[in-house]
Amino acid sequence: MTRTRKPAVPGWFDQDAADFRLLGTRCRACGAVFFPREDAFCRNPVCGGDELVEVPLSRHGTVWSYTDARYRPPAPYASDPDTEWQPYALVAVELAAERMVVLGQAAPGVGPADLAVGTRVELVPGVLDEDDAHSWTTWHWRPVGAKGRAGGVGGAGDRAGGGETSPPHPPTPRRGVGGGEKNKSVGGRRVDRRPQVCPAPGSASGSSASGGDVAILGAGMHPWGKWGRSFVEYGTKAARAALADAGLDWCAVQSVVGAATVRGGYPGYVAGATFAKALGWQGARVTSVYAACASGAQAINTARAQILSGLADVALVVGADAAPKGFFTPAGGDRPDDPDWLRFRVLGATNPAYFGLYARRRMALYGDTADDFAQVKVKNAAAGAANPYARYRKPVTAQEVAASAMVADPLRLLDICATSDGAAALVLTSMDFARRHGVTDPVRIRAVSTATPHYPRTVLDLPDIATDSAAAVPEPAAGFRASIALTAYEEAGIGPEDLSLAEVYDLSTALELEWYEDLGLCGAGEGAGLLRDGATSLGGRLPVNASGGLSSFGEAVPAQAIAQVCELTWQLRGQAGGRQVAGARVGVTANQGLFGHGSAVVAVR
């Protein structure tokens, strides 16, 4: 039976062309290139042109990073559940002419053992899925010189064929894991060297460091785990614990800000009102915010803004989730204009696959090892064992990490955080309110960063299939994650040398090392060395994830950024028990949400 060939995504490539290419678009005004294609407006913020023409992308490039998918991706990726799962490789390829990175599956028969960062690859047509009537076509990357499924492959030094010029190997740190230039001096302040084509966040007239603190009078949590109950129950318990910690009655709260959970249906979408109703309607204003994993920081920032503007003296911030079993999946239904849906449908690119890409690139650029990654888990498990709210409360050895299942090469199951149920809440007040209630030296929030990336964003990040192109606009000097921290430091009037501790977003062990560098705790590529020296362990110079981190908690998405601030609060009060950081005075959180949501909070005492 003859099948009809259909592209997996119409317009992204010409399946019938002899010279098979991905099809992007280019702005006639500024020359910016877009893939996946942009057909409406140029995204260059200083251009704004609306005449975009179709252009073929380069057929050859070099491997930016690679990993594999060791478990079957969920729908909308199509696979036969009755057949044995066959892992496939994913390859992020840097195109020299376009100065962008494009993700794709490797050609059949090509696995991680056939690849290296810098390997020269070529674009070839492929098949994503077949049914009785249709063959859904896609693109694959294949090492130059490979002969189909069984042929040999070119190694990292292969530069033959193709015609396009290649970037030097290995790529420079400015196209490193975190992107952007990083300060090489250990513990020094970062300097923002990017061209100011748009004003930097916080640079408006009138802004100043320490322009307005708000007090944290209460912090409360519901333990993380898999409890099988409603997120509303978890959040209500955390809220009551925070109110009790603050010594305030629920009726004293003038504003409730709920961090939303998209898995909670309507109650989750309107989290502020949901928690206000559960606690008992009493007339408080309500707000609900959603920013993926940065939802908690957005909620804190909203409450803080209301307090500083005089709209409220007392605000309750709540985040809670009841997460599904297994790794996160996209929401149901067909949404071909949704990049989160597309990366699952077209590539089967799960969240751990992206973590594997970052980890492999760190190994190639900086010499990090699988044991370095394992030691992050060992460190965080030791801290989590002393935290009564953590889900996993027992020490882990590097041998146990190495023996766990490979999920996305080179990361194993114990390198990647779980999904969890859990909740966290804070009671924030004005400083005047705190003093009137006898709290003269509260923990204070001094800065909240919800920065977004600067164009062009040149590091492949969740849930992107390709980066922006730096062909027309120079890439920023600071990558996105570094800019999140920089914005928080600038507002707070501090630098990394002032920190006592940090709570960071350790979706994977390798990503924690990246945060060390992005927070300015060390220079580019020096994160593993900082870990090996014990600097980031309890008792070290600057403990990171004294709570145990997501490694010990798992992800309860709307709650995790709030939980980070709960940990800072207890640490700065000296109430962290067996995980207490001696003399803690200044702490920072770092987090990141899908679709460019920054998240960092500076707390001081």
C-alpha positions as CSV (number, residue, x, y, z in Angstrom):
1,M,0.0,0.0,0.0
2,T,1.4,3.4,-1.0
3,R,1.4,5.9,1.8
4,T,0.9,9.7,1.3
5,R,3.9,11.6,2.5
6,K,3.1,14.6,4.7
7,P,5.5,16.9,6.6
8,A,5.3,16.6,10.3
9,V,5.1,20.5,10.4
10,P,4.0,22.1,7.1
11,G,6.4,24.9,5.9
12,W,9.4,23.9,7.9
13,F,11.1,22.0,5.0
14,D,10.5,21.1,1.4
15,Q,10.2,17.3,1.5
16,D,10.3,17.1,-2.3
17,A,13.4,19.3,-2.9
18,A,16.5,17.6,-4.3
19,D,18.6,19.9,-2.0
20,F,16.8,19.1,1.2
21,R,16.9,22.1,3.6
22,L,15.1,23.4,6.6
23,L,13.2,26.6,5.7
24,G,13.4,29.7,7.8
25,T,12.5,33.3,7.3
26,R,14.7,36.4,7.1
27,C,13.7,40.0,7.9
28,R,14.3,42.2,4.9
29,A,15.0,45.2,7.1
30,C,17.6,43.9,9.5
31,G,18.6,40.5,8.2
32,A,17.5,38.5,11.3
33,V,16.9,34.8,10.5
34,F,14.2,32.7,12.2
35,F,13.7,29.0,12.6
36,P,11.1,27.8,13.3
37,R,9.9,30.3,10.8
38,E,8.4,33.6,11.8
39,D,5.9,34.9,9.3
40,A,4.4,37.9,11.0
41,F,6.8,40.3,12.6
42,C,10.6,40.5,13.1
43,R,11.5,39.7,16.8
44,N,14.6,41.9,16.8
45,P,13.4,44.5,19.4
46,V,15.2,47.4,17.6
47,C,13.8,46.5,14.1
48,G,10.1,45.7,14.2
49,G,10.0,45.0,10.5
50,D,7.1,43.0,9.0
51,E,8.5,41.9,5.7
52,L,9.9,38.4,6.1
53,V,11.0,36.2,3.2
54,E,11.5,32.4,3.1
55,V,15.2,31.3,3.1
56,P,16.7,27.8,3.2
57,L,19.1,27.2,6.1
58,S,22.5,25.6,5.8
59,R,22.6,21.8,5.2
60,H,25.8,21.4,7.3
61,G,26.8,22.3,10.8
62,T,28.8,21.1,13.8
63,V,27.4,19.4,16.9
64,W,26.7,21.8,19.7
65,S,25.7,19.0,22.0
66,Y,23.9,15.6,21.9
67,T,22.1,13.2,24.1
68,D,19.6,10.3,23.7
69,A,16.1,9.4,24.8
70,R,16.2,6.2,26.9
71,Y,12.5,6.2,27.7
72,R,9.5,6.5,25.5
73,P,8.4,10.1,25.2
74,P,4.7,10.8,26.0
75,A,2.1,12.0,23.6
76,P,2.0,13.8,21.3
77,Y,5.1,11.9,20.2
78,A,3.8,9.0,18.2
79,S,5.2,5.5,19.0
80,D,3.7,2.0,19.3
81,P,3.3,1.1,23.0
82,D,3.2,-2.6,22.0
83,T,6.7,-2.6,20.6
84,E,10.0,-2.5,22.5
85,W,11.3,1.1,22.9
86,Q,14.3,1.8,20.7
87,P,16.2,4.8,22.0
88,Y,17.3,7.5,19.5
89,A,19.8,10.3,19.7
90,L,19.0,14.0,19.7
91,V,21.6,16.4,18.2
92,A,21.8,20.2,18.7
93,V,23.7,21.5,15.6
94,E,25.3,24.9,15.3
95,L,24.9,26.5,11.8
96,A,27.8,28.8,11.1
97,A,26.2,31.1,8.5
98,E,23.0,31.6,10.5
99,R,24.8,31.6,13.9
100,M,22.1,29.6,15.5
101,V,21.6,26.2,17.0
102,V,19.0,23.8,15.7
103,L,17.8,20.6,17.4
104,G,16.8,17.5,15.6
105,Q,16.9,13.7,15.9
106,A,19.9,11.8,14.6
107,A,19.5,9.6,11.6
108,P,18.6,6.0,12.3
109,G,21.6,4.0,13.4
110,V,23.5,7.1,14.8
111,G,23.9,7.1,18.6
112,P,25.8,9.0,21.2
113,A,28.9,6.8,20.7
114,D,29.0,8.1,17.1
115,L,29.0,11.8,18.1
116,A,31.2,14.4,19.7
117,V,30.9,18.1,20.3
118,G,32.3,19.6,17.1
119,T,31.4,16.6,14.8
120,R,30.4,17.8,11.4
121,V,26.9,16.8,10.4
122,E,24.6,17.1,7.5
123,L,20.8,17.4,7.2
124,V,18.9,14.5,5.7
125,P,15.2,13.7,5.2
126,G,13.6,11.3,7.6
127,V,10.4,9.7,8.7
128,L,8.8,10.6,12.1
129,D,5.9,8.2,12.0
130,E,3.8,6.0,9.7
131,D,0.2,4.7,9.7
132,D,-1.7,2.7,7.0
133,A,-2.3,5.9,5.0
134,H,0.4,8.3,5.7
135,S,4.2,8.7,6.2
136,W,5.0,11.8,8.3
137,T,8.3,13.2,7.2
138,T,10.8,15.2,9.3
139,W,14.5,16.1,9.3
140,H,17.5,14.2,10.7
141,W,21.1,15.0,11.4
142,R,23.8,12.6,10.2
143,P,27.6,12.7,10.6
144,V,29.3,13.6,7.4
145,G,30.6,10.5,5.8
146,A,28.0,8.2,7.5
147,K,26.7,5.5,5.1
148,G,23.1,5.0,6.1
149,R,22.3,2.9,9.2
150,A,25.5,0.8,9.2
151,G,28.0,3.2,7.8
152,G,31.0,4.7,9.6
153,V,30.8,8.2,11.0
154,G,33.1,11.2,11.0
155,G,34.7,12.1,14.3
156,A,35.1,15.4,16.1
157,G,37.8,16.4,13.6
158,D,35.8,15.7,10.4
159,R,35.3,18.8,8.4
160,A,34.9,17.3,4.9
161,G,32.2,18.3,2.5
162,G,29.2,20.6,2.7
163,G,30.5,24.0,1.5
164,E,29.6,26.0,4.6
165,T,32.3,27.2,6.9
166,S,32.4,25.8,10.4
167,P,33.1,27.5,13.7
168,P,36.3,26.5,15.6
169,H,36.2,23.4,17.7
170,P,35.6,23.4,20.6
171,P,33.2,26.3,20.5
172,T,34.2,29.4,22.5
173,P,32.8,30.0,26.0
174,R,30.6,32.7,24.6
175,R,28.6,29.9,23.0
176,G,28.9,27.9,26.1
177,V,26.3,26.1,28.2
178,G,24.9,29.2,29.8
179,G,25.6,31.5,27.0
180,G,27.2,34.9,27.1
181,E,30.5,36.0,28.6
182,K,31.2,35.1,32.2
183,N,33.3,36.8,34.7
184,K,36.5,34.8,35.1
185,S,37.3,36.2,38.6
186,V,36.1,33.9,41.4
187,G,33.6,35.7,43.6
188,G,33.8,39.0,41.8
189,R,30.9,41.1,40.7
190,R,29.7,40.7,37.2
191,V,29.9,43.5,34.8
192,D,27.2,43.9,32.2
193,R,28.9,44.4,28.9
194,R,26.0,43.9,26.5
195,P,25.2,46.7,24.0
196,Q,22.3,48.6,25.5
197,V,19.9,48.5,22.5
198,C,17.1,48.3,25.0
199,P,17.2,49.5,28.6
200,A,18.3,47.0,31.1
201,P,15.8,45.8,33.7
202,G,15.7,48.1,36.7
203,S,17.5,51.0,34.9
204,A,14.5,53.3,34.8
205,S,15.0,56.7,36.5
206,G,14.2,56.6,40.2
207,S,15.3,53.0,40.8
208,S,17.9,52.5,43.4
209,A,19.5,49.7,45.4
210,S,17.5,48.8,48.6
211,G,14.7,51.1,47.4
212,G,12.1,49.3,49.5
213,D,12.3,46.2,51.7
214,V,9.4,44.1,52.7
215,A,9.4,41.9,55.8
216,I,8.9,38.2,55.8
217,L,6.9,37.6,59.0
218,G,5.8,34.0,58.3
219,A,7.0,31.0,56.3
220,G,5.2,27.7,56.1
221,M,5.3,24.5,54.0
222,H,3.5,21.3,53.4
223,P,6.0,18.4,53.1
224,W,6.9,17.3,49.6
225,G,6.0,13.8,48.4
226,K,3.3,11.9,46.5
227,W,0.3,12.3,48.7
228,G,-2.6,11.7,46.3
229,R,-4.7,14.7,47.5
230,S,-5.7,18.1,46.2
231,F,-3.2,20.9,45.8
232,V,-5.7,23.1,47.6
233,E,-5.3,21.0,50.7
234,Y,-1.5,21.3,50.5
235,G,-1.6,25.0,49.9
236,T,-4.1,25.7,52.7
237,K,-1.9,23.8,55.2
238,A,1.2,25.8,54.1
239,A,-0.8,29.0,54.4
240,R,-2.0,28.3,57.9
241,A,1.5,27.3,58.9
242,A,2.9,30.7,57.6
243,L,0.2,32.6,59.4
244,A,0.9,30.8,62.6
245,D,4.6,31.5,62.1
246,A,3.8,35.2,61.7
247,G,1.5,35.3,64.7
248,L,-1.3,36.7,62.6
249,D,-4.9,35.8,62.1
250,W,-6.2,35.1,58.6
251,C,-8.4,38.1,58.8
252,A,-5.3,40.4,59.0
253,V,-4.4,39.4,55.4
254,Q,-5.4,42.1,52.9
255,S,-4.1,40.4,49.7
256,V,-3.7,36.8,48.6
257,V,-1.4,36.0,45.7
258,G,-1.6,32.5,44.4
259,A,1.0,30.9,42.1
260,A,-1.1,29.0,39.6
261,T,-0.9,25.3,38.6
262,V,-2.1,24.4,35.1
263,R,-2.7,20.8,36.3
264,G,-5.4,22.0,38.7
265,G,-8.0,23.0,36.1
266,Y,-10.0,26.1,36.9
267,P,-9.1,26.0,40.7
268,G,-5.4,26.0,39.6
269,Y,-5.8,28.8,37.1
270,V,-7.4,31.0,39.7
271,A,-5.2,30.0,42.6
272,G,-5.5,33.2,44.5
273,A,-9.2,32.9,44.8
274,T,-9.0,29.2,45.4
275,F,-6.8,29.6,48.5
276,A,-8.9,32.6,49.7
277,K,-12.0,30.5,49.5
278,A,-10.4,27.5,51.2
279,L,-9.2,29.7,54.1
280,G,-12.7,31.4,54.3
281,W,-13.8,34.5,52.3
282,Q,-12.9,37.6,54.3
283,G,-12.7,40.3,51.6
284,A,-9.0,40.3,50.7
285,R,-8.0,41.2,47.2
286,V,-6.8,38.2,45.1
287,T,-4.3,37.7,42.3
288,S,-3.3,34.6,40.4
289,V,0.0,34.4,38.5
290,Y,1.5,31.7,36.2
291,A,5.1,31.7,35.0
292,A,5.9,28.0,34.9
293,C,8.7,27.2,37.3
294,A,9.1,31.0,38.1
295,S,5.5,31.3,39.2
296,G,6.4,31.5,42.9
297,A,8.8,34.4,42.3
298,Q,6.3,36.2,40.2
299,A,3.8,35.8,43.1
300,I,6.3,37.1,45.6
301,N,7.0,40.1,43.3
302,T,3.3,40.8,42.9
303,A,2.7,40.8,46.7
304,R,5.9,42.9,47.2
305,A,4.7,45.5,44.7
306,Q,1.3,45.8,46.3
307,I,2.9,46.3,49.7
308,L,5.5,48.9,48.5
309,S,2.7,50.8,46.6
310,G,0.5,51.0,49.7
311,L,-2.2,48.8,48.4
312,A,-1.8,46.3,51.3
313,D,0.1,46.0,54.5
314,V,-0.1,42.2,54.8
315,A,0.0,39.8,51.8
316,L,-0.2,36.0,51.8
317,V,1.7,34.2,49.0
318,V,0.9,30.6,48.3
319,G,2.0,28.0,45.8
320,A,1.0,24.3,45.7
321,D,0.9,21.5,43.2
322,A,-0.2,17.9,42.8
323,A,2.2,16.7,40.1
324,P,1.6,13.7,37.8
325,K,3.8,10.6,38.1
326,G,6.9,10.6,35.9
327,F,8.4,13.4,34.0
328,F,6.3,16.3,32.9
329,T,4.3,16.2,29.7
330,P,2.6,18.9,27.6
331,A,-1.1,19.6,28.1
332,G,-3.4,17.5,26.0
333,G,-4.9,18.4,22.6
334,D,-3.3,19.4,19.3
335,R,-1.6,22.7,19.4
336,P,0.7,23.1,16.4
337,D,1.4,26.8,17.3
338,D,2.7,25.8,20.8
339,P,6.5,25.3,21.0
340,D,6.1,23.1,24.1
341,W,3.7,20.8,22.2
342,L,5.9,20.9,19.0
343,R,9.1,19.8,20.7
344,F,7.3,16.6,22.0
345,R,5.5,15.9,18.7
346,V,8.3,16.6,16.2
347,L,11.4,15.6,18.2
348,G,10.2,13.6,21.3
349,A,12.4,16.1,23.2
350,T,11.6,15.6,26.8
351,N,12.8,17.8,29.7
352,P,15.6,15.4,30.6
353,A,16.8,15.4,27.0
354,Y,17.6,19.1,27.4
355,F,19.3,18.5,30.7
356,G,21.4,15.8,28.9
357,L,22.4,18.3,26.2
358,Y,23.7,20.8,28.8
359,A,25.5,18.1,30.7
360,R,27.3,16.7,27.6
361,R,28.3,20.2,26.6
362,R,29.8,20.9,30.0
363,M,31.8,17.7,29.7
364,A,33.1,18.8,26.3
365,L,33.9,22.4,27.1
366,Y,35.1,22.2,30.7
367,G,36.1,18.6,31.4
368,D,33.3,17.9,33.9
369,T,32.8,14.2,34.6
370,A,29.9,12.0,35.5
371,D,31.3,11.7,38.9
372,D,31.2,15.5,39.3
373,F,27.5,15.4,38.5
374,A,27.0,12.5,41.0
375,Q,28.8,14.5,43.7
376,V,26.1,17.2,43.4
377,K,23.5,14.6,44.2
378,V,25.6,13.3,47.1
379,K,25.9,16.8,48.6
380,N,22.2,17.7,48.2
381,A,21.0,14.4,49.6
382,A,23.1,14.9,52.7
383,A,21.5,18.3,53.2
384,G,18.0,17.0,52.4
385,A,18.4,14.3,55.0
386,A,18.2,17.0,57.6
387,N,15.1,18.7,56.2
388,P,11.7,17.5,57.5
389,Y,9.9,18.9,54.5
390,A,12.0,17.1,51.9
391,R,10.6,14.1,50.0
392,Y,13.9,12.1,49.9
393,R,15.6,12.1,53.3
394,K,18.5,9.7,53.2
395,P,22.1,10.0,52.1
396,V,23.1,8.8,48.6
397,T,26.5,7.7,47.4
398,A,28.2,8.3,44.1
399,Q,28.1,4.6,43.4
400,E,24.3,4.6,43.8
401,V,24.0,7.5,41.3
402,A,26.2,5.6,38.9
403,A,24.1,2.5,39.3
404,S,20.8,4.2,38.5
405,A,19.2,4.0,35.1
406,M,20.5,6.1,32.3
407,V,17.8,8.6,31.3
408,A,19.4,11.0,28.8
409,D,23.1,10.4,28.2
410,P,25.2,11.2,30.3
411,L,22.5,11.8,33.1
412,R,21.1,9.0,35.2
413,L,17.9,8.8,37.1
414,L,19.5,10.1,40.3
415,D,20.9,13.1,38.4
416,I,17.5,14.4,37.6
417,C,14.8,15.7,40.0
418,A,11.5,14.0,40.4
419,T,8.0,15.5,40.2
420,S,6.2,16.0,43.6
421,D,3.2,17.2,45.5
422,G,4.0,20.0,47.9
423,A,3.3,23.6,48.9
424,A,4.9,26.6,50.4
425,A,3.6,30.0,51.7
426,L,4.9,33.3,52.9
427,V,3.4,36.2,54.9
428,L,4.9,39.4,53.6
429,T,4.3,42.8,55.3
430,S,5.4,46.4,55.1
431,M,8.3,47.3,57.4
432,D,6.0,49.7,59.3
433,F,3.5,46.9,60.0
434,A,6.3,44.6,61.2
435,R,7.6,47.2,63.7
436,R,4.0,48.0,64.9
437,H,3.7,44.3,65.7
438,G,7.0,44.1,67.6
439,V,9.2,42.6,65.0
440,T,12.2,45.0,64.8
441,D,14.7,42.8,62.9
442,P,12.7,40.6,60.4
443,V,14.2,38.8,57.5
444,R,13.6,41.1,54.5
445,I,13.2,40.7,50.8
446,R,15.5,43.3,49.3
447,A,15.2,42.4,45.6
448,V,13.2,40.2,43.2
449,S,14.4,39.6,39.6
450,T,11.9,38.5,37.0
451,A,14.1,39.4,34.1
452,T,13.6,38.1,30.6
453,P,16.3,37.2,28.1
454,H,18.0,39.7,25.8
455,Y,17.7,39.1,22.0
456,P,19.2,37.2,20.5
457,R,19.0,34.2,22.9
458,T,21.7,32.0,21.6
459,V,21.5,29.0,24.0
460,L,19.1,26.2,23.3
461,D,16.7,26.1,26.2
462,L,13.4,24.5,27.1
463,P,11.2,24.3,25.2
464,D,12.9,25.7,22.1
465,I,13.7,23.7,18.9
466,A,16.2,26.4,17.8
467,T,17.9,29.4,19.2
468,D,17.7,32.9,17.9
469,S,20.1,33.8,15.2
470,A,23.1,36.1,16.0
471,A,23.7,36.7,12.3
472,A,22.2,40.2,12.3
473,V,22.5,41.2,16.0
474,P,25.5,40.5,18.3
475,E,24.7,38.0,21.1
476,P,24.5,39.6,24.5
477,A,27.6,39.5,26.7
478,A,25.6,37.9,29.6
479,G,23.5,34.8,29.1
480,F,19.9,34.7,30.4
481,R,20.6,32.9,33.7
482,A,23.5,35.2,34.5
483,S,21.3,38.2,33.8
484,I,18.7,37.0,36.2
485,A,21.3,37.0,39.0
486,L,22.8,40.3,37.8
487,T,19.5,42.1,38.0
488,A,18.9,40.9,41.5
489,Y,22.3,41.9,42.6
490,E,22.0,45.4,41.1
491,E,18.6,46.0,42.8
492,A,19.8,44.7,46.2
493,G,23.1,46.6,46.0
494,I,25.2,43.5,46.6
495,G,27.5,41.1,44.8
496,P,28.2,37.4,45.0
497,E,30.9,38.1,47.5
498,D,28.3,39.2,50.0
499,L,26.3,36.0,50.0
500,S,26.0,33.6,52.9
501,L,24.1,30.9,50.9
502,A,22.2,30.2,47.7
503,E,19.2,28.1,46.8
504,V,19.3,27.2,43.1
505,Y,17.2,25.4,40.6
506,D,18.8,22.0,40.3
507,L,16.6,20.3,37.8
508,S,19.7,18.2,37.1
509,T,23.0,17.8,38.9
510,A,24.8,19.4,35.9
511,L,22.6,22.4,35.9
512,E,23.5,23.2,39.5
513,L,27.1,23.5,38.4
514,E,26.0,26.0,35.8
515,W,24.2,28.1,38.4
516,Y,27.4,28.5,40.4
517,E,28.9,30.2,37.4
518,D,25.8,32.2,36.5
519,L,25.6,33.5,40.1
520,G,29.2,34.7,39.9
521,L,30.4,32.3,42.6
522,C,33.2,31.3,40.2
523,G,34.3,31.7,36.6
524,A,33.2,29.9,33.5
525,G,33.9,26.2,33.7
526,E,35.0,26.4,37.4
527,G,31.8,25.1,38.9
528,A,33.0,21.5,39.3
529,G,36.2,22.7,41.0
530,L,34.1,24.7,43.5
531,L,32.1,21.6,44.3
532,R,35.3,19.4,44.6
533,D,36.7,21.9,47.0
534,G,33.7,21.6,49.3
535,A,32.9,25.3,49.0
536,T,29.2,24.7,48.2
537,S,28.6,21.9,50.8
538,L,27.2,22.5,54.3
539,G,30.1,23.8,56.3
540,G,31.7,25.2,53.2
541,R,32.5,28.8,52.2
542,L,29.1,29.3,50.5
543,P,26.6,26.5,50.8
544,V,24.3,25.9,47.9
545,N,21.0,24.1,48.3
546,A,21.3,23.7,52.1
547,S,17.6,22.7,51.9
548,G,18.5,19.7,49.8
549,G,17.3,21.4,46.6
550,L,15.0,19.9,44.0
551,S,17.2,16.8,44.2
552,S,15.7,16.1,47.6
553,F,12.3,17.7,47.1
554,G,11.3,17.2,43.5
555,E,9.3,19.7,41.5
556,A,6.0,21.1,42.7
557,V,6.1,23.8,40.1
558,P,4.2,26.8,41.6
559,A,5.6,26.2,45.1
560,Q,9.3,25.7,44.5
561,A,10.5,29.4,44.2
562,I,8.4,30.2,47.3
563,A,10.0,27.1,49.1
564,Q,13.4,28.5,48.3
565,V,12.6,31.8,50.1
566,C,11.2,29.8,53.0
567,E,14.6,28.1,53.3
568,L,16.4,31.5,53.2
569,T,14.0,32.8,55.9
570,W,14.7,29.9,58.3
571,Q,18.5,30.1,57.6
572,L,18.6,33.9,58.2
573,R,16.7,33.5,61.4
574,G,19.0,30.7,62.6
575,Q,16.1,28.1,62.6
576,A,17.4,25.6,60.1
577,G,18.4,22.9,62.6
578,G,21.0,20.4,61.4
579,R,21.4,22.1,58.1
580,Q,22.0,25.6,59.5
581,V,24.5,27.8,57.8
582,A,26.5,29.6,60.5
583,G,26.2,33.3,60.6
584,A,23.9,33.5,57.6
585,R,23.0,37.2,56.7
586,V,22.4,37.3,53.0
587,G,20.9,34.7,50.7
588,V,19.8,34.5,47.1
589,T,17.5,32.2,45.2
590,A,17.8,31.3,41.5
591,N,15.2,29.7,39.4
592,Q,13.9,29.8,35.8
593,G,10.6,29.3,34.1
594,L,9.8,28.2,30.6
595,F,9.3,30.9,28.0
596,G,11.8,33.4,29.4
597,H,10.7,33.8,33.0
598,G,13.5,34.8,35.3
599,S,13.4,34.2,39.0
600,A,15.7,35.3,41.7
601,V,15.1,36.7,45.2
602,V,17.6,38.3,47.6
603,A,16.8,38.1,51.3
604,V,18.8,39.8,54.0
605,R,18.8,40.2,57.8
